[in-house]
């Protein structure tokens, strides 16, 4: 006898990968230049998704407010490793190319990014995973990584959740990134006392010890993971890693399919009627 499966409220929703970006200092951009800057970001993201074999990135029809400073993408969970590597390397290079070629009147685009994975209930894809991905991109940890990036003339700082790290980098599904390229710490968000999650920071172009130097003296902060144990910078040095080491884009075998779905724009994951 054939039966039709009906999801139950107790069922755990299917897992999805989440990729969140947020433009640094977007609110400081003159209003007349906000839309062109956002259009440039959309073009960059479309390009790097295609470079990674993630096709048909499309917005999801959802009644949320577009605040312009960033975006959340929901993708099939199988794309998690591609989001870490090579996407972050491609995104770094794309931001650098834009900076070299932009008009003097166009604002610089610097991005914080988070990568997370977790269950999300279709079709609205609401859930804790989306909330946590947004909190990660707004955390003190990745803001410190962004400060390190700015100090060294770079344009991208990323935070990778521990579940993504374990399934991608530690599982050796990434082509160039290893634990030696990442700084382990705890992500916290002011005003969100219940949020404290292990995470991994990556600024393409910097070694972890440089990122760690911007995190302050919090005793809960972990040391960079090096060959000689905690506290030893990877490779035994504190110099920046070049594009040909930590973050150089690589060609992946085969071509992935699936849709990356934009479900929200802005810092916090919110639902409800669209606001003006």
C-alpha positions in Angstrom: 0.0 0.0 0.0 1.4 3.4 -1.0 1.5 6.0 1.7 2.1 9.8 1.5 4.7 11.1 3.9 3.4 14.0 5.9 6.0 15.9 7.9 5.4 15.9 11.7 6.0 18.8 14.0 8.6 16.6 15.8 10.6 15.8 12.7 14.0 17.5 12.4 14.0 19.6 9.2 16.5 18.9 6.5 19.9 20.5 6.9 21.0 23.4 4.7 24.2 25.4 4.4 24.0 29.1 5.1 26.3 31.9 3.8 25.8 35.3 5.3 27.6 38.5 4.2 27.5 42.0 5.8 29.1 45.1 4.4 31.2 47.0 6.9 30.2 50.7 7.4 27.3 50.4 4.9 25.3 53.0 6.8 28.2 55.5 6.3 27.9 55.3 2.5 26.1 58.4 1.0 22.6 57.4 0.2 23.0 58.1 -3.6 25.9 55.5 -3.6 24.2 52.8 -1.6 22.4 51.1 -4.5 25.4 51.0 -6.8 27.5 49.6 -4.1 24.9 46.9 -3.4 24.7 46.1 -7.1 28.4 45.7 -7.2 28.2 43.2 -4.3 25.4 41.3 -6.0 27.5 41.0 -9.1 30.6 39.8 -7.1 28.6 37.2 -5.3 27.0 35.9 -8.5 30.4 35.6 -10.0 32.0 33.7 -7.1 29.1 31.3 -6.8 29.5 30.5 -10.4 33.3 30.0 -10.0 32.6 27.5 -7.3 30.1 25.5 -9.3 27.1 26.8 -7.3 24.6 27.7 -10.0 21.3 29.6 -10.2 21.6 31.7 -7.1 18.1 33.2 -6.9 16.2 35.3 -4.3 13.6 33.6 -2.3 10.2 35.4 -2.3 9.8 36.2 1.4 8.3 39.1 3.3 11.4 40.4 5.0 13.0 43.8 5.0 15.9 44.5 2.7 18.2 46.8 4.6 20.8 46.7 1.9 23.9 45.9 3.9 24.2 42.2 3.3 22.5 38.9 2.4 21.7 35.4 3.6 21.9 32.5 1.2 20.5 29.1 1.9 22.1 26.3 -0.1 22.0 22.5 -0.1 24.2 21.2 2.7 26.5 19.5 0.3 27.9 22.9 -0.7 29.3 23.6 2.8 32.9 22.8 1.8 32.8 24.9 -1.4 31.6 27.9 0.6 34.8 27.6 2.8 37.2 26.7 0.0 37.4 27.9 -2.8 34.6 30.5 -2.3 36.4 32.6 0.3 39.5 32.8 -1.8 37.6 33.8 -4.9 35.6 36.4 -2.9 38.9 37.9 -1.5 40.3 38.3 -5.0 37.0 39.7 -6.4 36.9 42.4 -3.7 40.5 43.3 -4.4 39.9 43.5 -8.1 37.0 45.9 -7.5 39.1 48.0 -5.2 41.8 48.4 -7.8 39.4 49.4 -10.6 36.6 51.3 -8.7 36.1 55.0 -9.4 37.4 57.3 -6.7 33.9 58.3 -5.9 32.7 54.7 -5.3 32.9 53.4 -1.8 35.2 50.5 -0.8 33.4 47.2 -0.1 34.6 45.3 3.0 32.8 42.2 4.0 32.2 40.1 7.1 31.0 36.6 6.2 29.7 33.6 8.1 29.3 30.0 7.1 27.0 27.7 9.1 25.0 24.6 8.6 21.8 23.4 10.3 18.2 22.3 10.0 15.8 24.8 8.4 12.1 24.1 7.8 11.0 24.7 4.2 9.5 26.7 2.5 10.3 29.7 4.7 13.6 28.3 6.0 13.1 29.7 9.4 15.0 28.3 12.3 17.8 28.6 14.8 20.4 27.9 12.1 19.6 31.1 10.3 19.6 33.0 13.6 23.0 31.6 14.5 24.5 32.4 11.1 23.4 36.0 11.5 24.8 36.2 15.1 28.1 34.8 13.9 28.5 37.5 11.2 27.7 40.1 13.9 29.9 38.6 16.6 32.7 40.4 18.3 35.1 37.7 17.0 34.6 38.3 13.3 34.5 42.1 14.0 38.0 41.7 15.5 39.0 39.7 12.4 37.7 42.5 10.2 39.8 45.0 12.2 42.9 42.8 11.4 41.9 42.7 7.7 41.6 46.5 7.6 44.9 47.0 9.3 46.6 44.9 6.6 44.8 46.4 3.6 42.4 43.4 3.1 38.7 43.3 2.5 37.2 40.1 3.8 36.9 38.5 7.2 35.1 35.2 7.7 33.8 33.2 10.6 33.2 29.5 10.2 30.9 27.7 12.6 32.3 24.6 14.4 29.9 22.2 12.7 31.0 23.5 9.3 34.7 23.3 10.3 34.3 19.7 11.5 32.5 18.6 8.3 34.7 20.5 5.9 38.2 21.5 7.0 38.8 18.9 9.6 37.3 16.2 7.3 39.8 17.3 4.6 37.1 18.3 2.1 38.7 21.6 1.5 41.4 21.9 -1.2 43.8 24.4 0.3 42.6 25.4 3.8 43.7 23.4 6.8 43.3 24.0 10.5 46.6 25.8 10.4 45.0 28.6 8.4 42.2 29.2 11.0 42.0 30.8 14.4 39.7 29.0 16.9 37.8 31.2 19.4 34.4 31.8 20.8 31.8 34.0 19.0 29.7 36.2 21.2 27.3 39.0 20.4 26.6 42.0 22.7 23.1 41.9 24.0 22.8 38.1 23.3 24.0 36.7 26.6 22.9 33.2 25.7 25.0 33.0 22.5 28.6 31.7 22.9 29.6 29.4 20.1 33.0 27.9 19.2 34.0 29.2 15.8 37.0 29.5 13.4 38.2 32.8 12.0 39.8 33.2 8.6 41.1 36.4 6.9 42.4 35.3 3.5 45.9 36.7 3.4 46.7 36.6 7.1 48.0 33.9 9.4 45.9 33.1 12.5 48.3 34.8 15.0 47.7 38.2 13.4 44.0 37.7 13.8 44.5 36.6 17.4 46.4 39.7 18.2 43.2 41.8 17.6 41.0 39.7 19.9 42.3 41.2 23.2 43.1 39.3 26.4 39.9 37.4 26.9 40.9 34.2 28.8 38.3 32.2 26.9 39.9 33.0 23.6 41.8 30.0 22.2 45.3 30.2 20.7 46.0 29.5 17.0 46.4 25.9 16.1 50.0 25.3 15.0 52.2 22.3 14.4 53.8 22.7 17.8 50.5 23.0 19.7 48.4 25.9 21.0 50.2 29.2 21.2 52.5 28.5 18.3 51.7 30.4 15.1 51.2 28.1 12.1 54.5 27.6 10.3 56.3 29.2 13.3 56.0 32.8 11.9 53.8 35.8 12.3 54.0 36.9 8.7 51.0 37.2 6.3 50.2 34.3 4.1 50.2 35.1 0.4 47.3 34.5 -2.0 49.2 31.5 -3.4 49.1 29.7 0.1 46.0 30.1 2.3 43.4 31.5 -0.1 44.4 31.0 -3.7 41.3 29.8 -5.6 41.6 26.3 -6.9 39.7 24.4 -9.6 37.3 21.8 -8.2 36.5 18.6 -10.0 33.1 18.3 -11.4 30.2 20.7 -11.3 27.8 21.0 -8.4 24.2 21.8 -9.0 21.5 23.3 -6.8 20.2 26.7 -5.9 21.5 29.3 -3.6 18.5 31.0 -2.2 18.6 34.6 -0.8 16.3 34.6 2.1 17.1 37.8 3.9 19.2 40.9 3.7 20.5 42.7 6.8 22.2 41.8 10.0 19.5 40.0 12.0 17.2 37.2 10.9 13.7 38.6 11.1 10.3 37.5 9.8 7.0 39.2 9.2 5.6 41.7 6.8 7.9 43.7 4.7 8.6 47.1 6.2 9.2 50.4 4.4 
